[in-house]
Amino acid sequence: MDYPIWDSGLSGGVLMAWVAITHVIVSHFAIGGGLLIVVTETLAIRRADREMRELARRSSLVLILVSTVFGAISGVGIWVVAGLISPGAISALIHAYVWGWAIEWVFFVLEIVAALIYYTTWDRITKQAHVLVGWLYFIGAYLSMVIINGIVTFMLTPGRWLETRAFWDGFFNPTYWPSLVLRTGICVLMAVAFMLWPAFTASPGRRTDLVRYLGWWFLGGALVSYAGYRWWEAVLPDTVTALFLGEAPTLVGLAATRSFALWSLALGLALGVLALLVAPRAARAVTAVALMAAIFAFFGGYERLREGVRKPFLIHSHLFSNGLLVDQIDEINATGLAAHSGWVAAGDPAPEARGRRIFAAQCAACHTLDGYQSITEALPTVADLELVATPSSTGMDRLAYQAECASCHADVAHAEMVEMLPSIEEIRSDPDAIRELNLGMITATVMQLKEMGEEITAFDRSVMFDMRTLERGTMPPFVGSDEEAEALAVYLASLDRTPDAASGDAR
């Protein structure tokens, strides 16, 4: 937590999602496309099939333009964005897997060089030599994914690495092989989605055969993807699956994401079988667009789910989403956050200003003020409490209670909460008293998060943590002194922009 704080004005998670998901879509096409193109060329040579070889040639142009240009640029973009929003995570991954990254770069260089040679040497070298270059490209691209898959899956299920800190224990973690199977299937699906376009430009006599040929690949890719996903889900520990499975998932949004991803795959499979295998003559550009949309939705949904189930960690049970290491909790609580972050220590010492800097250091990794996961929408306001306390025949008072109070006061019924609150007239005539009440509730919540950190330090650090035992287990703990906790609460309470009844001014 001692790195500079980069405020992009947009949630870091959202920005990373846009960059990463677009990159992985293209990168998985680059891998699957390499396989399909070189297999297609190999079959074309054996069968003396000129049209099939032309499909491979046209597809190689798509491969070069999409993967080696956009894919390479967006790959660099991931490092830039990740380094800005999560420097602690990048540092931890480099320290743990520096040789893994080095090996991946060797395979990446092989992939790029082979791709350029493959595209520029059509009919300039022997067919056998050209196919060999194609296989070298696919091997380099696939092995690049083999390495990255180990590091990405380690972040969710570090396995025995938590105990041994050994490279291979973290690399071949519990979700490594299921994820590799899943991604292999996705690579094939992506390749078919992109290669349909050059297939449509084949001669009328062969167009149907080539579309059906790609349809069989699509069917295989969909089945492998589904098997890999189910395997991945089956090996996740209960502490993770509780977030999105069961009758009462901890995070309903992740449960919806899972359903969205699986239904997207089912839709893509049905459309692929009907349009590519049963009636390939009817396949048109709109068919390719629909298939691409379904597969992109499945892949994007899975990536969103995979990222989401790490909550509240970047590296499960080791590094929190705000860059806090589990091993730092005791020390920062003892000495204060300012002693570890010059960015928090510098500036106006007034509680509200200091709290703003603490918010940036500890909360802004997940929460924006008014955008994605808005903190202002999550905080109670005078207007919210006014709604709770105002009798309503339409049930607005009860809805307001559920939205603003029930998550923290599950043991208090709506009617009991109304009795505890001041009357409507008192709320409207003295909103500052309600703001003081809000400050007290916010302070209590921050202190609860601080106590949660103390509970976490007692966990067994050789295994993945069971965050379900904590009151707010989907959030990182607050770390720092009591005075810093109070400063954060003062800042959060100041975000209430409810207009005063008398003056109409926002506070």
N, C-alpha and C positions, 0 to 999 in steps of 0.2 A: 504493500500500500504506500510505498515511498516513491512512486513514479509520478511524473507530471500528469495532470488531469486534462483530458482532451474533451471539450464540450462541442459536439458537432451540431447541436440543436435538434438532433434526431436520436432516438434510442440506438445505442451501439448494437444491440441485438438485432434490431430491424435492419440496420445498415449492413451488418455482417450477413444476415440472411439473404438479402438481395444479391450481394456479391458472390457469396458462397454457392447458393443454389443455382444461379446461372452458370457458374464455373463448373460445378459437378455435372450438370446436364451435358455440357459440351465435352468435358473430359471423359465421361463415360461413353459418349458417342465415339470419341477418338479411340478408345480401347476396343469397343465392340465393332466399330467401323473397320478398324485394322483387321480384325478377325474375319468379318464377313467379306471384305474386299479381297483379301488374299485367298480365302477358301474359294470364292467365286472365280477368281482368275485361275486357280489350280484346276478346278473342275472344267472351266472353259478350255484350257489347254488340252486336258485329257480327252475331252469330247469334241475337240476341234469346233467349238461353238463360238463363232465370231460375235454374235449378239450378247452372249453372256460376258465375254471379255470386254466388250464395250461398256457394259453396265459397270464393271469394275473400274474401267478407265474414267468414266464420268463421275463415279462416286469418289474417286481419289481426289478430284478437284474440290468437291465439297469438303472432304476430309482436310485438305490443306487450308482452305479458306476459313473453315469454322474452327478446327481444333488447334492448328499451329499458330493461327493469328489471334483470334479471340480467346481461345483457351489459354494460351501462354500469357496474354496480357491480364486476363482475369485472375489467373493463378498468382501473379505478382500482386494483384490488387488484394487478394486474401491476406497475404503477408503484411501489406501496408495497413489495411484496416484492422486486422487482428493486433498488430503491434501498437496501434494507437489506442484501441479501446480496451485491450487486455494485455498490457505489456508483461504483467506477472505470469500469465498463462504461457505466453510465448517463451519467456525466460525459463520456466519450469520444463516445458517440452524440449527446448534445445539442450538444457542441461541433462535431461534424462535420455534423449534420443538423438544426440548430435551425429552419431555415426549412422543412424537410420536415415536422417535427412541427407547426409552426404551420399549414401548409397542410392537414395531416390534420385538425387540430382544426376548421378551417373546414368541411370536408366532413362531419365528425362532427356539428357543430351543425345543418347542413342536413339530415342524415339524421334526427336526433331530432325536429326541428321538423316535417319533412314527414311522419314516421310518425304523430305525434300528430294532425296535421291530417287525414291520410288516414283514420285510424280514426274520428275524431269527426264526419266530414262525409259519411258514407254517406247518400244520398238527401236531403242538405241543400243540396248544390250540384249543378250539372249533371253528368251522367255524364262528359262530355268533360273538364270541369275536374277532376273527381275522378281520372280516369285520369292527367291531367297531373301532379297532386300525387304519384301513385304512381310515375310515372317519375322525378320529381325525387328522391323517396326513394331509388330504386334507384341513380340516378346518384351521389348523395352517398355512399351506402354502398359502392358499387363503387370509386369514386375514393379513398375512404379506404383500402381494401385495396391499391389501386395504389401509394399512397405507402408504406404500411407494408411491403409486399412488397419494395420497393427497399431499405429499411433492414435488414430481417431477412436478406435474401439477401446483403447486403453483409458481414454478420458472418461468413459462411462463405466467400464468394469475393470479397474486396475488389477483385480485379482490378488495373487500372492505378492505382487510388487509392493503392496502396502506394508508387507512384513519384511521382504528381502531386499527391496530396491534394486533388484536384478533386471537387466535389460530384457532378457527373454521371458521372464515371468510376467512382465507388463505387456510385452509384444504379443505373445500367444496367450492372451487373456480369454476369459470365458466366452465372449461374444465374437472372437476373431473369426473362427471358421464359418459360423452362420452368416456373419456380415459379408464375408468374402463370396459365399455362394449367392447371397442376395444381390450383391453388386455385380457379380458376373452375369446374372440373368438380366439385370437392368442395362448392362452394357449392350447386350444383344437387342433388347427392346429399343434402345436409343438408336442403334445402328439401323434397324429396320425403318424406324420412323423417318430418319434422314434419307435413307437410300430409296424410299418409295418415289421420291421426286425424280431422280434420274431414271428410275425404272419406267415411269410414265412416258418418257420420251423415246422408248424403244419402238421398233417398227411394229405396226398393227398386228402382224402375224406372231410376234413373240412377246408382246406386252403382257398378255394374259399369263403365259408360262412363267415369266419373270416375277410377276406380282404374286403368283401362287408360291413360287420358290421362296420369296421373302416371307410369305405367310407362314410357312412351316417353321422358319426361324423365329418368327414372332410368337407362335404357339409355344415353342420350346423355351424361349426367353421368359414368357409369362409364367409357365409352370415352374421353372427354376427360381424365379423371383418370389413366387408365392411360397414355395418350399423353404427358401432361405429366410423369408420373413417369419414364417411360423416357427422355424428353428430358433431364430434370433429371439423371438418373444418367449419361447419356452425356456431358454437358458438364463434369462434375466432373473435376478434375485427378487424375492417377494417384496423387498423394500422398494424396488423400482417399479414393478408392475402394479403395485397398489396405487400409484399415481394416476393410472389410466385404465385399469381393468377392474372388474367387479361391479356390484350393484351400486356402490357409492364410491366412485373413484375420487381421490383427493383433489385432482385437477380435472374438472369436467371438460375444459377446453381441450385437453390432451386426449381424452376419450373420444371427443368429436373428431379430432384430427386423425385418430386411428381409423375410425369408421370411414371418414372421407378418403383416406389413402386406400383402404381395402376395396371400397366400392368403386373407386377410380380404376383400380387394376381389373376388377371384375368387368367393368364397362369396356375397358380397353380389350380384354380377352374376347368378350362376346363380339365386339365390333370387328376385331381382327379376324376371327374365325369366319364370320359371315361375309365380310367384304374382301378378304384376301384369299380364303380357301374355298368357300362355298360359291361365291359369285365374284370372282376376280375381274370379270369383264365390266362389272358395274363400278369398280373402284375409280374414284376421281380425286381431284385435288382436295375437295372437301373431306374425303375419307382420310387422306393423309393428315389434314389439319386436325380432325377429330381424334385420330389415333395419337398424334403428338400431344394434344391437350390432355388426353386421358393418362398417358404415360408420364408426362411432366407433372401432372397432379399427383399421381401415385408416388413418384420419386420425391417431389417437394414435400408431400405430406409425411413420408417416412423420415426425411431429414428434419422436418420440424418436430416430429415426435421424438426422434433420437436426441436432438438437442434439448428438448423440453424435459425429458425424464432425468436429465442430470441435475435438475433443480435440487438444492441451491448451489451446486458445484460446477466448476469448470473441469476439474479433475476430481472425481468422486472421492469423498472422504479425505482429500488432501488439500485442495485449493478451492476456495469459494468463488462465486461469480463476480465478486467485487475485488478480487485479487488478494484476499486475506488467506494466508496459510493457517491451517489448523494449529501448527506448532507455534504460531505467533500470538495466539489468543491471550495466554497468561501474561506474557511480557507486555503487550500493549495495554492490557487492563491495568497492569501495575504501574506503568510509567506514563500512560496517556498517549493518545494518537498523535498529538503535536510533536512528541519526541521522535516519532518515526516518519513523519511527513512534514517537510518544510513548507509544503503547499497549504497545509492546514494551519501551521504555526504562524505564517506570514499574514499580514493584513490587519484590518480593524479587529481589535480584541473584544468589541461589544458582542454580547451573546447571539443576537440575531445574525450578524455578519459572520461570526465564527461558525454558527450552526449551518449557514449556507455552504461554507467550505467543507464542513464535515459531511453534509448531505452529498456533495459532489464526490467525496472520497469513498463513502460507504454505501450510498443508495443509488446514485445516478447510473451505475452499471445496468440496473434493471428498470428504474423508474425515471420518466420525464416529468416535468411540472404539469403540462397540459396535453401531452400527446399520448404515445404508447405507454400503457400501464401508468396512467396519470396519477401522481401522488395527490394532487388537489382533489380529484374525484374520490379518492379513497379516504380522505380525512373528513371528519364531521365538521359541519358548519352551523352557524346560527340558523340559516334557512332550513337545513336538514332537520334540526331538532324542533323547529317550528312546525314542520310537516308531521313529525312523529307525535307531537302533542296536540295537534288540531284534529278533533273528531271529524270523520269523513264517511259519508254514506257509500262512497265508491270504493272504500278500502285503501285510499292513498296513504292514510296514517300507518296502516299495518305494512304496506309495501315499503314505506320509508324506513320503518323499523327494521324490516328484514334486510334492506340494503345497507343501512348505516350502523345498526346496533347489534344485530343478532350474531355476527361473526365473533364479537368479543364478549357478548353477554348472553351466551346460549342458555344460561340457567335463569334468565330473567324474562318473563313473558311481557308482551307488549303493554298490557294493562298495568303491570307492575312498574314498567319503565315510565309510563305516563305519570304515575303517582310520585315517582322519584324526581321528575323534572319540575322546574318552575311552571307556573301557569302561562298561558299564551300572552296575557297582558304583561306579565313580568318579563318574559323573553323579549317582547317588542320594546318595552320601556327601558330595559337595561341589557342591551346585547353584550356589553363588556363583561357582565357576570357570566354569560354563557361562554364567552371566549376564554374566560378563566377556567371554566369547567372543562372546555375542550383541551386547554393546555394541560390540565391535570390528567385527563385520559390519555393524551399523547405521551406525556412523561411516563405514565405507568406502562404503556406499551413499549417504549424505548428501553426502560429498565428491565422489562420482561425479556426483551431480546438480549440484553446484556447478561442476564442470569442464564439464558439459554446457552450462551457461549461458555459459561462456566460448567454447565452440564456436559457440553460436548467434549471438553478437555478430559472428562472422566471416561469417555468411550474407549473401547479397545481399538487401538489404531492399526492393528494387524489385519483387520477385516473391514468390509464396507459398513458404514454407519447405518443404523436403522433410525432415520429421522422421524419416523412415525411416533416415536416415544416423546417427541417434543411438541409443545403447544403450537409453535409456528415453524414447523420443520421444513417448509418450502422457502424460507428466507435465511440469508446469512445472519449470524449473530451481530449485535452491536459490540464493538470493542472500543475501549477508551476509559477515561476517568468519569466519575459521576458528574463533574462539572461539564464535560464535553457532551454527555448524554442530555443534560439539561439545556445546553446551548442548542443542540439539534432539535429538541422539543420546542423551544422558543421559536426557532425558525419555521418549523412545520406549522405551528399554531398561527404564525403571522401570515400564512398563505390563505387564510379565510378572507375572501373578497366579498362577503355578504354586505350589501348596502345597509347603513344605519337607517332605521325607520324614520328618525327625526330629520336627519340632514340629507339622506340619499347618497352620502359619500361611501365609497368602498373602503373597507379597512384592510 
